[in-house]
């Protein structure tokens, strides 16, 4: 029996924080079942998620990004477009596409905030892995 494979997309923007989501994901799904893909930023995730899901190689696709307010009112637009695009990729392909794309309300690039969000991304990555496993089991029961 072949073990299921999972795709994990990470945005390189704020990689020191975003990469922690993969750490959390790998707490429940072994790294030898995860293919990791890097993209420049959050906006590039939905297209790759769609392509990975449509490939038929993955039981689920998870995508992680940290979209912050950089002082220009653009983060809400980016965050909304990313989450909508990820949802559409899952619905269009029939493969679960999970978002670990977070947009904090008040982020400051300080040691304190960075530590909080690193820990939060580990937690959210673990939650995404739990969701991937759960939906896989549920869909397998439906198919039986």
GROMACS elastic network, one bead per residue, 0.5 to 0.9 nm:
[ bonds ]
;  ai    aj funct       b0    kb
    2     5     6  0.89548   500
    3    33     6  0.72304   500
    4    33     6  0.67138   500
    4    57     6  0.84459   500
    4    58     6  0.68430   500
    4    59     6  0.59316   500
    4    60     6  0.88821   500
    5    32     6  0.84402   500
    5    34     6  0.58380   500
    5    35     6  0.74276   500
    5    57     6  0.68216   500
    5    58     6  0.50010   500
    5    59     6  0.58890   500
    5    60     6  0.76463   500
    6    29     6  0.84250   500
    6    33     6  0.61226   500
    6    35     6  0.62693   500
    6    36     6  0.86331   500
    6    57     6  0.80812   500
    6    58     6  0.50319   500
    6    59     6  0.57257   500
    6    60     6  0.53139   500
    6    61     6  0.58651   500
    6    62     6  0.77541   500
    6   132     6  0.86177   500
    7    33     6  0.85619   500
    7    34     6  0.56624   500
    7    36     6  0.60179   500
    7    37     6  0.74219   500
    7    49     6  0.83398   500
    7    52     6  0.72255   500
    7    53     6  0.83643   500
    7    57     6  0.87091   500
    7    58     6  0.63199   500
    7    59     6  0.82096   500
    7    60     6  0.65167   500
    7    62     6  0.62195   500
    7    63     6  0.83227   500
    8    22     6  0.73382   500
    8    25     6  0.86691   500
    8    34     6  0.66918   500
    8    35     6  0.61368   500
    8    37     6  0.61338   500
    8    38     6  0.85237   500
    8    49     6  0.88170   500
    8    60     6  0.86805   500
    8    61     6  0.58484   500
    8    63     6  0.57908   500
    8    64     6  0.77470   500
    9    22     6  0.88578   500
    9    35     6  0.85159   500
    9    36     6  0.59222   500
    9    38     6  0.57345   500
    9    39     6  0.71199   500
    9    45     6  0.69283   500
    9    48     6  0.80905   500
    9    49     6  0.74839   500
    9    61     6  0.75748   500
    9    62     6  0.61343   500
    9    64     6  0.61368   500
    9    65     6  0.86055   500
   10    13     6  0.88067   500
   10    15     6  0.78453   500
   10    18     6  0.67010   500
   10    19     6  0.67864   500
   10    21     6  0.84491   500
   10    22     6  0.80489   500
   10    36     6  0.75470   500
   10    37     6  0.62966   500
   10    39     6  0.62085   500
   10    40     6  0.84805   500
   10    41     6  0.80886   500
   10    42     6  0.81205   500
   10    45     6  0.79356   500
   10    62     6  0.85850   500
   10    63     6  0.59525   500
   10    65     6  0.62366   500
   11    14     6  0.77253   500
   11    15     6  0.68047   500
   11    18     6  0.69661   500
   11    19     6  0.83853   500
   11    37     6  0.87001   500
   11    38     6  0.58997   500
   11    40     6  0.55368   500
   11    42     6  0.54870   500
   11    43     6  0.86461   500
   11    44     6  0.80314   500
   11    45     6  0.73770   500
   11    63     6  0.79711   500
   11    64     6  0.62840   500
   11    65     6  0.50979   500
   11    66     6  0.76963   500
   12    16     6  0.85245   500
   12    18     6  0.75466   500
   12    19     6  0.83429   500
   12    38     6  0.65301   500
   12    39     6  0.60596   500
   12    40     6  0.50856   500
   12    41     6  0.57386   500
   12    42     6  0.83314   500
   12    65     6  0.79011   500
   13    16     6  0.85326   500
   13    17     6  0.88834   500
   13    18     6  0.78440   500
   13    39     6  0.87058   500
   13    40     6  0.64849   500
   13    41     6  0.53986   500
   13    42     6  0.77693   500
   13    65     6  0.74440   500
   13    66     6  0.71983   500
   13    67     6  0.83186   500
   14    17     6  0.56183   500
   14    18     6  0.61194   500
   14    19     6  0.84618   500
   14    41     6  0.89088   500
   14    65     6  0.80090   500
   14    66     6  0.66160   500
   14    67     6  0.86909   500
   15    19     6  0.54378   500
   15    20     6  0.83398   500
   15    65     6  0.84092   500
   15    66     6  0.85315   500
   16    19     6  0.59043   500
   16    20     6  0.72809   500
   16   114     6  0.86235   500
   16   118     6  0.76164   500
   17    20     6  0.57179   500
   17    21     6  0.78339   500
   17    65     6  0.87784   500
   17    66     6  0.76438   500
   17   114     6  0.69639   500
   17   115     6  0.83268   500
   17   117     6  0.64662   500
   17   119     6  0.84018   500
   17   120     6  0.89525   500
   17   121     6  0.69331   500
   18    21     6  0.57354   500
   18    22     6  0.77987   500
   18    64     6  0.62586   500
   18    65     6  0.57722   500
   18    66     6  0.62851   500
   18   100     6  0.88494   500
   18   101     6  0.88589   500
   18   117     6  0.86641   500
   18   118     6  0.73029   500
   18   121     6  0.65385   500
   18   122     6  0.87580   500
   19    22     6  0.55214   500
   19    23     6  0.69455   500
   19    64     6  0.80416   500
   19    65     6  0.88411   500
   19   118     6  0.83764   500
   19   121     6  0.79956   500
   19   122     6  0.85339   500
   20    24     6  0.64687   500
   20    25     6  0.87010   500
   20   118     6  0.59181   500
   20   119     6  0.74073   500
   20   120     6  0.84422   500
   20   121     6  0.55084   500
   20   122     6  0.50366   500
   20   123     6  0.87331   500
   20   125     6  0.75253   500
   21    24     6  0.51039   500
   21    25     6  0.61535   500
   21    26     6  0.86107   500
   21    64     6  0.67290   500
   21    65     6  0.89151   500
   21   100     6  0.74350   500
   21   118     6  0.80644   500
   21   119     6  0.87831   500
   21   120     6  0.82403   500
   21   123     6  0.72768   500
   21   124     6  0.63471   500
   21   126     6  0.73445   500
   21   128     6  0.87936   500
   22    26     6  0.60217   500
   22    27     6  0.86497   500
   22    36     6  0.86264   500
   22    64     6  0.81998   500
   22   121     6  0.83477   500
   22   122     6  0.72255   500
   22   125     6  0.59614   500
   22   126     6  0.82543   500
   23    26     6  0.52633   500
   23    27     6  0.65886   500
   23   121     6  0.85824   500
   23   122     6  0.59944   500
   23   125     6  0.70581   500
   23   126     6  0.79853   500
   24    27     6  0.52474   500
   24    28     6  0.76108   500
   24   121     6  0.73147   500
   24   123     6  0.59721   500
   24   124     6  0.70292   500
   24   127     6  0.78968   500
   24   128     6  0.85192   500
   24   129     6  0.78810   500
   25    28     6  0.60333   500
   25    29     6  0.62769   500
   25    30     6  0.84593   500
   25    31     6  0.88053   500
   25    62     6  0.88879   500
   25   122     6  0.74628   500
   25   123     6  0.85095   500
   25   124     6  0.80696   500
   25   127     6  0.74720   500
   25   128     6  0.65784   500
   25   129     6  0.50121   500
   25   130     6  0.81407   500
   26    30     6  0.53616   500
   26    31     6  0.57743   500
   26    34     6  0.80489   500
   26   125     6  0.80479   500
   26   126     6  0.74143   500
   26   129     6  0.76546   500
   27    30     6  0.70652   500
   27    31     6  0.88168   500
   27   125     6  0.86807   500
   27   126     6  0.65054   500
   27   129     6  0.81971   500
   28   126     6  0.67419   500
   28   129     6  0.61683   500
   28   130     6  0.70238   500
   28   133     6  0.87073   500
   29    32     6  0.84074   500
   29    33     6  0.68547   500
   29    34     6  0.74629   500
   29   126     6  0.89342   500
   29   129     6  0.65773   500
   29   130     6  0.86630   500
   29   133     6  0.84440   500
   30    33     6  0.56147   500
   30    34     6  0.69372   500
   31    34     6  0.50201   500
   31    35     6  0.78375   500
   32    35     6  0.79136   500
   37    48     6  0.87722   500
   38    41     6  0.86919   500
   38    45     6  0.89085   500
   39    42     6  0.75536   500
   39    43     6  0.88153   500
   39    44     6  0.62361   500
   39    45     6  0.67224   500
   39    48     6  0.84731   500
   40    43     6  0.82865   500
   40    44     6  0.68647   500
   40    45     6  0.87331   500
   41    44     6  0.58593   500
   41    45     6  0.73018   500
   41    65     6  0.71064   500
   41    66     6  0.85887   500
   41    67     6  0.86105   500
   42    45     6  0.54695   500
   42    46     6  0.81971   500
   42    63     6  0.85514   500
   42    64     6  0.76531   500
   42    65     6  0.53409   500
   42    66     6  0.73304   500
   42    67     6  0.70600   500
   42    78     6  0.75260   500
   42    79     6  0.77769   500
   42    82     6  0.65373   500
   42   101     6  0.75810   500
   43    46     6  0.70630   500
   43    47     6  0.86426   500
   43    78     6  0.64168   500
   43    79     6  0.80863   500
   43    81     6  0.74427   500
   43    82     6  0.57813   500
   43    85     6  0.89643   500
   44    47     6  0.62367   500
   44    48     6  0.69309   500
   44    49     6  0.89377   500
   44    82     6  0.81505   500
   45    48     6  0.54175   500
   45    49     6  0.59172   500
   45    50     6  0.85717   500
   45    63     6  0.66673   500
   45    64     6  0.83284   500
   45    65     6  0.85187   500
   45    82     6  0.70654   500
   45    85     6  0.82300   500
   45    86     6  0.74974   500
   46    50     6  0.60476   500
   46    51     6  0.85971   500
   46    63     6  0.82797   500
   46    81     6  0.87983   500
   46    82     6  0.62752   500
   46    83     6  0.80435   500
   46    84     6  0.84223   500
   46    85     6  0.50050   500
   46    87     6  0.83942   500
   46    88     6  0.82558   500
   46    89     6  0.65976   500
   47    50     6  0.51640   500
   47    51     6  0.63150   500
   47    52     6  0.86821   500
   47    85     6  0.76482   500
   47    86     6  0.81669   500
   47    89     6  0.76782   500
   48    51     6  0.50078   500
   48    52     6  0.60312   500
   48    53     6  0.84221   500
   49    52     6  0.51562   500
   49    53     6  0.59851   500
   49    54     6  0.84175   500
   49    61     6  0.64782   500
   49    62     6  0.78840   500
   49    63     6  0.73744   500
   49    85     6  0.88276   500
   49    86     6  0.68036   500
   49    89     6  0.64782   500
   49    90     6  0.82054   500
   49    97     6  0.70750   500
   50    53     6  0.51593   500
   50    54     6  0.59777   500
   50    55     6  0.85620   500
   50    61     6  0.88360   500
   50    85     6  0.86055   500
   50    86     6  0.75553   500
   50    88     6  0.82090   500
   50    90     6  0.71005   500
   50    92     6  0.79915   500
   50    93     6  0.71364   500
   50    95     6  0.89707   500
   50    97     6  0.83405   500
   51    54     6  0.51155   500
   51    55     6  0.61912   500
   51    89     6  0.82970   500
   51    93     6  0.89986   500
   52    55     6  0.51938   500
   52    56     6  0.75079   500
   52    57     6  0.74289   500
   52    58     6  0.72641   500
   52    61     6  0.72950   500
   53    56     6  0.61251   500
   53    57     6  0.73159   500
   53    58     6  0.63217   500
   53    59     6  0.81496   500
   53    60     6  0.71071   500
   53    61     6  0.65310   500
   53    89     6  0.74246   500
   53    90     6  0.72651   500
   53    93     6  0.62267   500
   53    94     6  0.79517   500
   53    95     6  0.56736   500
   53    96     6  0.78516   500
   53    97     6  0.75852   500
   54    57     6  0.80592   500
   54    58     6  0.86868   500
   54    89     6  0.85533   500
   54    92     6  0.86010   500
   54    93     6  0.55892   500
   54    94     6  0.83754   500
   54    95     6  0.76920   500
   55    58     6  0.75003   500
   56    59     6  0.80143   500
   56    93     6  0.89859   500
   56    95     6  0.83655   500
   57    60     6  0.89698   500
   58    61     6  0.68031   500
   58    95     6  0.77492   500
   59    95     6  0.66633   500
   59    96     6  0.72939   500
   59   132     6  0.77738   500
   59   133     6  0.88053   500
   59   136     6  0.70156   500
   60    90     6  0.88505   500
   60    95     6  0.58235   500
   60    97     6  0.58917   500
   60    98     6  0.75445   500
   60   132     6  0.60640   500
   60   133     6  0.86435   500
   60   135     6  0.89795   500
   60   136     6  0.80695   500
   61    90     6  0.85446   500
   61    95     6  0.75298   500
   61    96     6  0.62904   500
   61    98     6  0.61364   500
   61    99     6  0.87272   500
   61   132     6  0.81660   500
   62    96     6  0.82657   500
   62    97     6  0.56871   500
   62    99     6  0.59541   500
   62   100     6  0.70200   500
   62   125     6  0.85588   500
   62   128     6  0.69409   500
   62   129     6  0.81328   500
   62   132     6  0.82888   500
   63    86     6  0.80826   500
   63    97     6  0.75325   500
   63    98     6  0.62417   500
   63    99     6  0.52221   500
   63   100     6  0.56945   500
   63   101     6  0.68429   500
   64    98     6  0.86834   500
   64    99     6  0.63127   500
   64   102     6  0.78432   500
   64   121     6  0.85820   500
   64   125     6  0.80702   500
   65    99     6  0.84425   500
   65   100     6  0.64541   500
   65   102     6  0.63404   500
   65   103     6  0.85424   500
   66    79     6  0.89100   500
   66   100     6  0.84062   500
   66   101     6  0.58347   500
   66   102     6  0.51386   500
   66   103     6  0.60646   500
   66   104     6  0.80950   500
   67    70     6  0.89006   500
   67    75     6  0.60768   500
   67    76     6  0.83875   500
   67    78     6  0.74774   500
   67    79     6  0.64058   500
   67   101     6  0.72382   500
   67   102     6  0.61768   500
   67   104     6  0.74737   500
   68    71     6  0.88630   500
   68    75     6  0.59686   500
   68    76     6  0.87485   500
   68    79     6  0.89349   500
   68   102     6  0.83778   500
   68   103     6  0.57513   500
   68   104     6  0.64008   500
   68   105     6  0.80571   500
   68   106     6  0.84515   500
   68   107     6  0.67523   500
   68   108     6  0.89471   500
   69    72     6  0.67296   500
   69    73     6  0.70530   500
   69    74     6  0.72921   500
   69    75     6  0.53854   500
   69    76     6  0.80735   500
   69   103     6  0.80740   500
   69   104     6  0.80428   500
   69   105     6  0.79093   500
   69   106     6  0.79675   500
   69   107     6  0.74070   500
   70    73     6  0.78023   500
   70    74     6  0.80976   500
   70    75     6  0.75300   500
   71    74     6  0.83927   500
   71    75     6  0.89677   500
   72    75     6  0.76137   500
   73    76     6  0.71143   500
   73    77     6  0.80513   500
   74    77     6  0.53465   500
   74    78     6  0.62989   500
   74    79     6  0.86635   500
   75    78     6  0.50601   500
   75    79     6  0.59192   500
   75    80     6  0.84079   500
   75   103     6  0.76619   500
   76    79     6  0.51639   500
   76    80     6  0.60146   500
   76    81     6  0.84484   500
   76   103     6  0.79816   500
   77    80     6  0.53109   500
   77    81     6  0.60840   500
   77    82     6  0.85413   500
   78    81     6  0.51797   500
   78    82     6  0.60425   500
   78    83     6  0.86543   500
   79    82     6  0.51907   500
   79    83     6  0.62364   500
   79    84     6  0.85188   500
   79   101     6  0.74837   500
   79   102     6  0.77779   500
   79   103     6  0.67409   500
   80    83     6  0.53724   500
   80    84     6  0.60344   500
   80    85     6  0.83968   500
   81    84     6  0.51724   500
   81    85     6  0.59037   500
   81    86     6  0.85212   500
   82    85     6  0.50604   500
   82    86     6  0.60944   500
   82    87     6  0.85729   500
   82    99     6  0.87751   500
   82   101     6  0.78649   500
   83    86     6  0.51395   500
   83    87     6  0.61727   500
   83    88     6  0.85486   500
   83    99     6  0.67994   500
   83   101     6  0.73272   500
   84    87     6  0.51843   500
   84    88     6  0.61244   500
   84    89     6  0.86296   500
   85    88     6  0.50276   500
   85    89     6  0.61132   500
   85    90     6  0.87359   500
   86    89     6  0.50498   500
   86    90     6  0.64433   500
   86    91     6  0.87315   500
   86    97     6  0.61583   500
   86    98     6  0.72913   500
   86    99     6  0.69300   500
   87    90     6  0.52562   500
   87    91     6  0.62195   500
   87    92     6  0.85310   500
   87    96     6  0.85577   500
   87    97     6  0.66048   500
   87    98     6  0.78599   500
   87    99     6  0.82855   500
   88    91     6  0.50299   500
   88    92     6  0.58192   500
   88    93     6  0.83951   500
   88    97     6  0.87463   500
   89    92     6  0.52433   500
   89    93     6  0.61118   500
   89    94     6  0.81777   500
   89    95     6  0.80220   500
   89    96     6  0.84740   500
   89    97     6  0.68066   500
   90    93     6  0.53682   500
   90    94     6  0.55053   500
   90    95     6  0.51496   500
   90    96     6  0.51409   500
   90    98     6  0.82132   500
   91    94     6  0.53291   500
   91    95     6  0.72686   500
   91    96     6  0.78362   500
   91    97     6  0.84264   500
   92    95     6  0.81825   500
   93    96     6  0.83374   500
   94    97     6  0.88900   500
   96   132     6  0.71642   500
   96   135     6  0.77129   500
   96   136     6  0.84851   500
   97   132     6  0.85186   500
   98   101     6  0.89650   500
   98   128     6  0.63550   500
   98   129     6  0.88551   500
   98   131     6  0.79962   500
   98   132     6  0.75737   500
   99   102     6  0.83550   500
   99   128     6  0.74674   500
  100   121     6  0.77481   500
  100   124     6  0.63250   500
  100   125     6  0.66371   500
  100   127     6  0.88865   500
  100   128     6  0.70178   500
  102   121     6  0.85600   500
  103   106     6  0.89819   500
  103   107     6  0.86925   500
  104   107     6  0.57807   500
  104   117     6  0.89493   500
  107   110     6  0.85920   500
  107   113     6  0.67372   500
  107   114     6  0.86073   500
  108   111     6  0.89131   500
  108   112     6  0.87435   500
  108   113     6  0.62491   500
  108   114     6  0.80373   500
  109   112     6  0.83433   500
  109   113     6  0.65328   500
  109   114     6  0.65293   500
  110   113     6  0.53564   500
  110   114     6  0.60133   500
  110   115     6  0.85075   500
  111   114     6  0.51512   500
  111   115     6  0.60757   500
  111   116     6  0.86401   500
  112   115     6  0.53414   500
  112   116     6  0.63893   500
  112   117     6  0.88576   500
  113   116     6  0.50550   500
  113   117     6  0.61918   500
  113   118     6  0.85268   500
  114   117     6  0.52041   500
  114   118     6  0.59901   500
  114   119     6  0.85978   500
  115   118     6  0.51560   500
  115   119     6  0.63033   500
  115   120     6  0.85499   500
  116   119     6  0.54106   500
  116   120     6  0.61647   500
  116   121     6  0.87556   500
  117   121     6  0.59864   500
  117   122     6  0.85814   500
  118   121     6  0.52411   500
  118   122     6  0.65237   500
  118   123     6  0.89117   500
  119   122     6  0.52228   500
  119   123     6  0.65040   500
  119   124     6  0.88005   500
  120   123     6  0.51056   500
  120   124     6  0.61630   500
  120   125     6  0.85441   500
  121   125     6  0.58931   500
  121   126     6  0.84513   500
  122   125     6  0.51523   500
  122   126     6  0.62908   500
  122   127     6  0.86953   500
  123   126     6  0.51874   500
  123   127     6  0.62776   500
  123   128     6  0.87612   500
  124   128     6  0.61773   500
  124   129     6  0.86825   500
  125   128     6  0.50582   500
  125   129     6  0.63485   500
  125   130     6  0.86624   500
  126   129     6  0.51242   500
  126   130     6  0.61905   500
  126   131     6  0.86110   500
  127   130     6  0.50058   500
  127   131     6  0.61327   500
  127   132     6  0.85990   500
  128   131     6  0.50180   500
  128   132     6  0.61144   500
  128   133     6  0.86498   500
  129   132     6  0.50076   500
  129   133     6  0.62084   500
  129   134     6  0.85137   500
  130   133     6  0.52547   500
  130   134     6  0.60699   500
  130   135     6  0.86036   500
  131   134     6  0.50385   500
  131   135     6  0.59951   500
  131   136     6  0.83288   500
  132   135     6  0.54461   500
  132   136     6  0.60961   500
  132   137     6  0.87225   500
  133   136     6  0.51075   500
  133   137     6  0.62922   500
  133   138     6  0.87093   500
  134   137     6  0.52037   500
  134   138     6  0.61998   500
  134   139     6  0.86005   500
  135   139     6  0.59767   500
  135   140     6  0.84140   500
  136   139     6  0.52408   500
  136   140     6  0.61050   500
  136   141     6  0.86990   500
  137   140     6  0.50753   500
  137   141     6  0.63063   500
  137   142     6  0.87483   500
  138   141     6  0.51947   500
  138   142     6  0.63717   500
  138   143     6  0.87895   500
  139   143     6  0.62217   500
  139   144     6  0.87502   500
  140   143     6  0.50960   500
  140   144     6  0.63093   500
  141   144     6  0.52267   500
